[in-house]
């Protein structure tokens, strides 16, 4: 069972930077966000995820992609991290 306090990386192993946007084509993170992820707190990671969802929608995609967490909503994940 996965630890509920771990915020999973949005990486989907399509690691190619878009020259025009400066975003990874797979996860929509910037180079800085990718570099910071390993040392980021859960709150920082959630803030990055919030931005990714908006970027994905702006590019014509879905706001959330299905992950191993299944259909867990962002608000549920935030509640779990805060111990509620």
N, CA, C and O atoms as a GROMACS GRO file, in nm:
protein
  336
    1UNK      N    1   0.084  -0.119   0.000
    1UNK     CA    2   0.000   0.000   0.000
    1UNK      C    3   0.088   0.124   0.000
    1UNK      O    4   0.184   0.132   0.077
    2UNK      N    5   0.057   0.220  -0.084
    2UNK     CA    6   0.137   0.342  -0.097
    2UNK      C    7   0.109   0.435   0.020
    2UNK      O    8  -0.005   0.448   0.065
    3UNK      N    9   0.215   0.500   0.068
    3UNK     CA   10   0.205   0.597   0.176
    3UNK      C   11   0.121   0.715   0.129
    3UNK      O   12   0.152   0.776   0.027
    4UNK      N   13   0.015   0.749   0.202
    4UNK     CA   14  -0.077   0.855   0.163
    4UNK      C   15  -0.014   0.994   0.171
    4UNK      O   16  -0.070   1.089   0.116
    5UNK      N   17   0.100   1.008   0.237
    5UNK     CA   18   0.163   1.139   0.250
    5UNK      C   19   0.264   1.166   0.139
    5UNK      O   20   0.329   1.270   0.139
    6UNK      N   21   0.279   1.074   0.045
    6UNK     CA   22   0.373   1.091  -0.064
    6UNK      C   23   0.301   1.148  -0.186
    6UNK      O   24   0.202   1.092  -0.231
    7UNK      N   25   0.350   1.259  -0.239
    7UNK     CA   26   0.293   1.317  -0.360
    7UNK      C   27   0.376   1.265  -0.477
    7UNK      O   28   0.493   1.298  -0.491
    8UNK      N   29   0.312   1.184  -0.559
    8UNK     CA   30   0.377   1.118  -0.671
    8UNK      C   31   0.418   1.216  -0.779
    8UNK      O   32   0.348   1.314  -0.805
    9UNK      N   33   0.532   1.191  -0.841
    9UNK     CA   34   0.579   1.274  -0.952
    9UNK      C   35   0.482   1.266  -1.069
    9UNK      O   36   0.426   1.160  -1.097
   10UNK      N   37   0.461   1.378  -1.138
   10UNK     CA   38   0.374   1.376  -1.256
   10UNK      C   39   0.443   1.321  -1.381
   10UNK      O   40   0.382   1.315  -1.487
   11UNK      N   41   0.569   1.282  -1.369
   11UNK     CA   42   0.644   1.232  -1.484
   11UNK      C   43   0.576   1.108  -1.542
   11UNK      O   44   0.539   1.016  -1.469
   12UNK      N   45   0.560   1.107  -1.675
   12UNK     CA   46   0.503   0.991  -1.743
   12UNK      C   47   0.604   0.933  -1.843
   12UNK      O   48   0.566   0.862  -1.937
   13UNK      N   49   0.730   0.964  -1.822
   13UNK     CA   50   0.842   0.912  -1.903
   13UNK      C   51   0.834   0.952  -2.050
   13UNK      O   52   0.877   0.878  -2.139
   14UNK      N   53   0.780   1.070  -2.075
   14UNK     CA   54   0.788   1.132  -2.207
   14UNK      C   55   0.865   1.262  -2.183
   14UNK      O   56   0.807   1.370  -2.178
   15UNK      N   57   0.994   1.248  -2.170
   15UNK     CA   58   1.079   1.358  -2.125
   15UNK      C   59   1.141   1.431  -2.244
   15UNK      O   60   1.253   1.402  -2.286
   16UNK      N   61   1.065   1.525  -2.298
   16UNK     CA   62   1.109   1.606  -2.410
   16UNK      C   63   1.058   1.747  -2.388
   16UNK      O   64   0.938   1.769  -2.369
   17UNK      N   65   1.149   1.842  -2.392
   17UNK     CA   66   1.111   1.981  -2.369
   17UNK      C   67   1.062   2.045  -2.500
   17UNK      O   68   1.124   2.028  -2.605
   18UNK      N   69   0.951   2.116  -2.492
   18UNK     CA   70   0.897   2.189  -2.605
   18UNK      C   71   0.974   2.320  -2.618
   18UNK      O   72   0.979   2.399  -2.523
   19UNK      N   73   1.033   2.342  -2.732
   19UNK     CA   74   1.117   2.460  -2.753
   19UNK      C   75   1.038   2.591  -2.743
   19UNK      O   76   1.091   2.692  -2.699
   20UNK      N   77   0.912   2.589  -2.783
   20UNK     CA   78   0.831   2.712  -2.780
   20UNK      C   79   0.782   2.746  -2.640
   20UNK      O   80   0.790   2.862  -2.598
   21UNK      N   81   0.732   2.648  -2.568
   21UNK     CA   82   0.673   2.675  -2.437
   21UNK      C   83   0.773   2.661  -2.323
   21UNK      O   84   0.755   2.721  -2.216
   22UNK      N   85   0.878   2.584  -2.345
   22UNK     CA   86   0.973   2.558  -2.236
   22UNK      C   87   0.923   2.455  -2.137
   22UNK      O   88   0.978   2.441  -2.028
   23UNK      N   89   0.817   2.383  -2.174
   23UNK     CA   90   0.756   2.283  -2.086
   23UNK      C   91   0.786   2.143  -2.136
   23UNK      O   92   0.802   2.122  -2.256
   24UNK      N   93   0.793   2.049  -2.044
   24UNK     CA   94   0.807   1.908  -2.081
   24UNK      C   95   0.678   1.866  -2.152
   24UNK      O   96   0.568   1.897  -2.106
   25UNK      N   97   0.692   1.796  -2.264
   25UNK     CA   98   0.575   1.752  -2.340
   25UNK      C   99   0.496   1.643  -2.268
   25UNK      O  100   0.379   1.622  -2.298
   26UNK      N  101   0.559   1.574  -2.174
   26UNK     CA  102   0.491   1.468  -2.102
   26UNK      C  103   0.418   1.515  -1.978
   26UNK      O  104   0.301   1.482  -1.957
   27UNK      N  105   0.488   1.593  -1.894
   27UNK     CA  106   0.430   1.630  -1.764
   27UNK      C  107   0.395   1.778  -1.751
   27UNK      O  108   0.335   1.819  -1.652
   28UNK      N  109   0.433   1.858  -1.850
   28UNK     CA  110   0.403   2.002  -1.851
   28UNK      C  111   0.477   2.082  -1.743
   28UNK      O  112   0.437   2.193  -1.710
   29UNK      N  113   0.585   2.024  -1.688
   29UNK     CA  114   0.666   2.101  -1.592
   29UNK      C  115   0.776   2.177  -1.664
   29UNK      O  116   0.818   2.140  -1.774
   30UNK      N  117   0.823   2.286  -1.602
   30UNK     CA  118   0.939   2.359  -1.650
   30UNK      C  119   1.065   2.285  -1.606
   30UNK      O  120   1.058   2.196  -1.520
   31UNK      N  121   1.178   2.321  -1.662
   31UNK     CA  122   1.305   2.261  -1.618
   31UNK      C  123   1.327   2.287  -1.468
   31UNK      O  124   1.372   2.199  -1.395
   32UNK      N  125   1.296   2.408  -1.424
   32UNK     CA  126   1.315   2.442  -1.283
   32UNK      C  127   1.227   2.355  -1.193
   32UNK      O  128   1.273   2.307  -1.090
   33UNK      N  129   1.102   2.333  -1.233
   33UNK     CA  130   1.011   2.250  -1.152
   33UNK      C  131   1.060   2.106  -1.148
   33UNK      O  132   1.051   2.040  -1.044
   34UNK      N  133   1.111   2.057  -1.259
   34UNK     CA  134   1.164   1.921  -1.263
   34UNK      C  135   1.283   1.909  -1.169
   34UNK      O  136   1.294   1.813  -1.093
   35UNK      N  137   1.372   2.007  -1.173
   35UNK     CA  138   1.492   2.005  -1.089
   35UNK      C  139   1.459   2.018  -0.941
   35UNK      O  140   1.526   1.957  -0.858
   36UNK      N  141   1.356   2.094  -0.908
   36UNK     CA  142   1.320   2.118  -0.768
   36UNK      C  143   1.237   2.005  -0.707
   36UNK      O  144   1.230   1.994  -0.585
   37UNK      N  145   1.174   1.921  -0.790
   37UNK     CA  146   1.077   1.823  -0.742
   37UNK      C  147   1.132   1.735  -0.629
   37UNK      O  148   1.064   1.717  -0.528
   38UNK      N  149   1.251   1.682  -0.644
   38UNK     CA  150   1.307   1.589  -0.544
   38UNK      C  151   1.320   1.649  -0.406
   38UNK      O  152   1.306   1.577  -0.307
   39UNK      N  153   1.347   1.777  -0.396
   39UNK     CA  154   1.363   1.842  -0.267
   39UNK      C  155   1.243   1.921  -0.221
   39UNK      O  156   1.246   1.986  -0.117
   40UNK      N  157   1.135   1.917  -0.300
   40UNK     CA  158   1.016   1.997  -0.269
   40UNK      C  159   0.933   1.932  -0.158
   40UNK      O  160   0.927   1.809  -0.148
   41UNK      N  161   0.871   2.015  -0.077
   41UNK     CA  162   0.778   1.966   0.025
   41UNK      C  163   0.649   1.921  -0.044
   41UNK      O  164   0.627   1.953  -0.161
   42UNK      N  165   0.565   1.849   0.027
   42UNK     CA  166   0.437   1.807  -0.030
   42UNK      C  167   0.352   1.927  -0.071
   42UNK      O  168   0.286   1.923  -0.175
   43UNK      N  169   0.352   2.033   0.009
   43UNK     CA  170   0.276   2.154  -0.027
   43UNK      C  171   0.329   2.216  -0.156
   43UNK      O  172   0.251   2.260  -0.240
   44UNK      N  173   0.462   2.220  -0.171
   44UNK     CA  174   0.521   2.274  -0.293
   44UNK      C  175   0.486   2.186  -0.413
   44UNK      O  176   0.458   2.237  -0.522
   45UNK      N  177   0.488   2.054  -0.393
   45UNK     CA  178   0.453   1.962  -0.501
   45UNK      C  179   0.308   1.980  -0.543
   45UNK      O  180   0.277   1.978  -0.662
   46UNK      N  181   0.219   1.996  -0.448
   46UNK     CA  182   0.077   2.017  -0.479
   46UNK      C  183   0.058   2.148  -0.556
   46UNK      O  184  -0.023   2.155  -0.648
   47UNK      N  185   0.132   2.252  -0.517
   47UNK     CA  186   0.124   2.379  -0.589
   47UNK      C  187   0.169   2.363  -0.734
   47UNK      O  188   0.109   2.420  -0.824
   48UNK      N  189   0.274   2.284  -0.755
   48UNK     CA  190   0.321   2.258  -0.891
   48UNK      C  191   0.214   2.180  -0.968
   48UNK      O  192   0.185   2.212  -1.084
   49UNK      N  193   0.156   2.078  -0.905
   49UNK     CA  194   0.051   1.999  -0.971
   49UNK      C  195  -0.067   2.086  -1.012
   49UNK      O  196  -0.124   2.067  -1.119
   50UNK      N  197  -0.105   2.181  -0.927
   50UNK     CA  198  -0.214   2.273  -0.960
   50UNK      C  199  -0.183   2.349  -1.089
   50UNK      O  200  -0.270   2.366  -1.175
   51UNK      N  201  -0.059   2.394  -1.103
   51UNK     CA  202  -0.018   2.468  -1.222
   51UNK      C  203  -0.019   2.377  -1.346
   51UNK      O  204  -0.056   2.420  -1.455
   52UNK      N  205   0.022   2.252  -1.328
   52UNK     CA  206   0.027   2.159  -1.441
   52UNK      C  207  -0.112   2.135  -1.498
   52UNK      O  208  -0.128   2.129  -1.620
   53UNK      N  209  -0.209   2.121  -1.412
   53UNK     CA  210  -0.346   2.097  -1.457
   53UNK      C  211  -0.394   2.214  -1.544
   53UNK      O  212  -0.454   2.193  -1.649
   54UNK      N  213  -0.366   2.336  -1.499
   54UNK     CA  214  -0.406   2.455  -1.576
   54UNK      C  215  -0.333   2.460  -1.710
   54UNK      O  216  -0.392   2.495  -1.812
   55UNK      N  217  -0.204   2.426  -1.710
   55UNK     CA  218  -0.127   2.426  -1.835
   55UNK      C  219  -0.180   2.323  -1.932
   55UNK      O  220  -0.189   2.349  -2.052
   56UNK      N  221  -0.214   2.206  -1.881
   56UNK     CA  222  -0.264   2.098  -1.966
   56UNK      C  223  -0.397   2.140  -2.032
   56UNK      O  224  -0.418   2.115  -2.151
   57UNK      N  225  -0.485   2.202  -1.955
   57UNK     CA  226  -0.613   2.249  -2.009
   57UNK      C  227  -0.588   2.359  -2.113
   57UNK      O  228  -0.650   2.358  -2.219
   58UNK      N  229  -0.497   2.452  -2.084
   58UNK     CA  230  -0.468   2.561  -2.177
   58UNK      C  231  -0.412   2.509  -2.310
   58UNK      O  232  -0.429   2.573  -2.413
   59UNK      N  233  -0.347   2.394  -2.306
   59UNK     CA  234  -0.290   2.338  -2.428
   59UNK      C  235  -0.390   2.250  -2.504
   59UNK      O  236  -0.357   2.192  -2.607
   60UNK      N  237  -0.513   2.242  -2.450
   60UNK     CA  238  -0.616   2.165  -2.518
   60UNK      C  239  -0.637   2.026  -2.463
   60UNK      O  240  -0.716   1.949  -2.517
   61UNK      N  241  -0.566   1.991  -2.356
   61UNK     CA  242  -0.579   1.858  -2.296
   61UNK      C  243  -0.674   1.856  -2.179
   61UNK      O  244  -0.737   1.957  -2.146
   62UNK      N  245  -0.684   1.740  -2.117
   62UNK     CA  246  -0.767   1.726  -1.997
   62UNK      C  247  -0.693   1.786  -1.878
   62UNK      O  248  -0.570   1.789  -1.877
   63UNK      N  249  -0.766   1.834  -1.780
   63UNK     CA  250  -0.706   1.894  -1.661
   63UNK      C  251  -0.630   1.795  -1.577
   63UNK      O  252  -0.524   1.828  -1.522
   64UNK      N  253  -0.683   1.673  -1.566
   64UNK     CA  254  -0.615   1.570  -1.488
   64UNK      C  255  -0.600   1.447  -1.575
   64UNK      O  256  -0.691   1.410  -1.649
   65UNK      N  257  -0.485   1.384  -1.565
   65UNK     CA  258  -0.467   1.256  -1.632
   65UNK      C  259  -0.483   1.146  -1.528
   65UNK      O  260  -0.458   1.169  -1.410
   66UNK      N  261  -0.522   1.029  -1.570
   66UNK     CA  262  -0.534   0.917  -1.478
   66UNK      C  263  -0.395   0.870  -1.438
   66UNK      O  264  -0.306   0.858  -1.523
   67UNK      N  265  -0.377   0.846  -1.312
   67UNK     CA  266  -0.250   0.797  -1.259
   67UNK      C  267  -0.276   0.672  -1.180
   67UNK      O  268  -0.388   0.622  -1.174
   68UNK      N  269  -0.172   0.621  -1.118
   68UNK     CA  270  -0.188   0.503  -1.032
   68UNK      C  271  -0.277   0.533  -0.913
   68UNK      O  272  -0.328   0.441  -0.850
   69UNK      N  273  -0.296   0.660  -0.882
   69UNK     CA  274  -0.386   0.696  -0.774
   69UNK      C  275  -0.531   0.681  -0.816
   69UNK      O  276  -0.623   0.695  -0.735
   70UNK      N  277  -0.551   0.653  -0.945
   70UNK     CA  278  -0.687   0.638  -0.996
   70UNK      C  279  -0.758   0.770  -1.001
   70UNK      O  280  -0.704   0.869  -1.050
   71UNK      N  281  -0.878   0.773  -0.953
   71UNK     CA  282  -0.960   0.893  -0.965
   71UNK      C  283  -0.959   0.980  -0.839
   71UNK      O  284  -1.049   1.060  -0.820
   72UNK      N  285  -0.858   0.965  -0.754
   72UNK     CA  286  -0.851   1.046  -0.632
   72UNK      C  287  -0.843   1.193  -0.671
   72UNK      O  288  -0.757   1.232  -0.750
   73UNK      N  289  -0.932   1.273  -0.618
   73UNK     CA  290  -0.933   1.415  -0.650
   73UNK      C  291  -0.818   1.486  -0.578
   73UNK      O  292  -0.766   1.438  -0.477
   74UNK      N  293  -0.780   1.600  -0.632
   74UNK     CA  294  -0.675   1.680  -0.571
   74UNK      C  295  -0.713   1.721  -0.430
   74UNK      O  296  -0.629   1.721  -0.340
   75UNK      N  297  -0.840   1.757  -0.408
   75UNK     CA  298  -0.882   1.798  -0.274
   75UNK      C  299  -0.874   1.681  -0.176
   75UNK      O  300  -0.839   1.701  -0.059
   76UNK      N  301  -0.905   1.559  -0.221
   76UNK     CA  302  -0.893   1.441  -0.134
   76UNK      C  303  -0.746   1.418  -0.098
   76UNK      O  304  -0.714   1.389   0.017
   77UNK      N  305  -0.658   1.432  -0.197
   77UNK     CA  306  -0.516   1.413  -0.173
   77UNK      C  307  -0.465   1.518  -0.073
   77UNK      O  308  -0.388   1.486   0.017
   78UNK      N  309  -0.509   1.644  -0.089
   78UNK     CA  310  -0.467   1.749   0.003
   78UNK      C  311  -0.516   1.721   0.144
   78UNK      O  312  -0.442   1.743   0.240
   79UNK      N  313  -0.640   1.672   0.158
   79UNK     CA  314  -0.694   1.639   0.290
   79UNK      C  315  -0.614   1.527   0.354
   79UNK      O  316  -0.585   1.531   0.473
   80UNK      N  317  -0.578   1.426   0.274
   80UNK     CA  318  -0.500   1.314   0.326
   80UNK      C  319  -0.364   1.361   0.375
   80UNK      O  320  -0.315   1.314   0.478
   81UNK      N  321  -0.302   1.454   0.302
   81UNK     CA  322  -0.171   1.504   0.340
   81UNK      C  323  -0.176   1.585   0.470
   81UNK      O  324  -0.080   1.586   0.547
   82UNK      N  325  -0.289   1.651   0.493
   82UNK     CA  326  -0.304   1.733   0.613
   82UNK      C  327  -0.353   1.650   0.731
   82UNK      O  328  -0.365   1.702   0.842
   83UNK      N  329  -0.382   1.520   0.707
   83UNK     CA  330  -0.425   1.433   0.815
   83UNK      C  331  -0.572   1.442   0.850
   83UNK      O  332  -0.612   1.399   0.958
   84UNK      N  333  -0.651   1.498   0.760
   84UNK     CA  334  -0.795   1.512   0.785
   84UNK      C  335  -0.869   1.386   0.745
   84UNK      O  336  -0.991   1.378   0.758
   0.00000   0.00000   0.00000
